Amino acid sequence: MAPAPIALFAYNRPTHLARTLQALRDNPLAHMSRLHIYSDGPKTSRDAPAVAQVRHMIRATDGFAEVTIHEQTANIGLARSIIAGVTELSERYGSVIVLEDDLVVASGFLTFMNQALEHYEQASRVMAISGYLFPVEHPEHLASTFFFSVPASWGWGTWQRAWKQFEPDSTALLAGLSAKVDQDRFDVDGAYPYFTQLKLQAAGKLDVWGVRWYATMFAAQGLCIYPSQSLVQNIGIDGSGMHCTASSRFDVCLSDSETWHFSDEIEESIVARNEIRSFFIRLVDHPQGGRIAELTSRLRMVAGRMKGAISAVRKQNE
């Protein structure tokens, strides 16, 4: 069985991208994998030189079975890029592995992703695979792999059977979360402001895809499978990204694992949920500000959210 295609989304950080590509090439399955690189167009004239550097680099990329480059003339943004790219490749190949240009992967990343894609291909409740794991306090308490209801977006994969359910309409997704008990559960029992994000997306104050994918999975009672040690490190939380402030709170030690146990008991791990929930809560260690405002601020540092999001969240919490 051929490895799943890789969708790599790039913008204007050639130095980060070079590290991403090198780490990916170091995976044993790289030379057998099709790599599709999606290069977004410059947002302003100031971004044009860096975008040009990125495109010069990707045109010389080798080490893969095939490299296909998709270049946008205009800037369409990360959310639209990912939705379109994942839709295109999942429909063509049945599954896809997704990376961004500031992610360094372990040498076992592609092996883990492809094994999980094959093992759970027919398991309808498993809708996503994550290569990244948050720096939880007690990873030794976790199984080799486990299920969690919230998907991560740093080095992930999915199948066409799952992605075809993706609902881009935030208003429709909000309608399915009208009950307070569902909103609390959606927020990982009050630990992270996902519901607030979804409301901001519906109000046009955010332009993100991840919370809509999570809400889609939540409505379908879907699960994401994770490794007990992270296979992905985000090197982009260094202040170089769009609206991104430096932070080390999401740093991990990359796993050197080469084998994993994939359970056929498809249920969310309570131990893992509690560990990740505790990590989310530890993000809020500042005495000033409410939980929602602080957590949304942290999320924006990671994912490059729009500048108006923080003030919008604070106004809602006043």
Secondary structure, 3 states (H helix, E strand, C coil): CCCCCEEEEECCCHHHHHHHHHHHHCCCCHHHCEEEEEECCCCCHHHHHHHHHHHHHHCCCCCCCEEEEEECCCCCCHHHHHHHHHHHHHHHHCEEEEEECCEEECCCHHHHHHHHHHHCCCCCCEEEEECCCCCCCCHHHCCCEEEECCCCCCCEEEEHHHHCCCCCCHHHHHHCCCCHHHHHHHCCCCCCCHHHHHHHHHCCCCCCCHHHHHHHHHHCCCEEEEECCCCEEECCCCCCCCCCCCCCCCCCCCCCCCCCCCCCCCCCCHHHHHHHHHHHHHCCCCCCCCHHHHHHHHHHHHHCCCCHHHHHHHHHHC
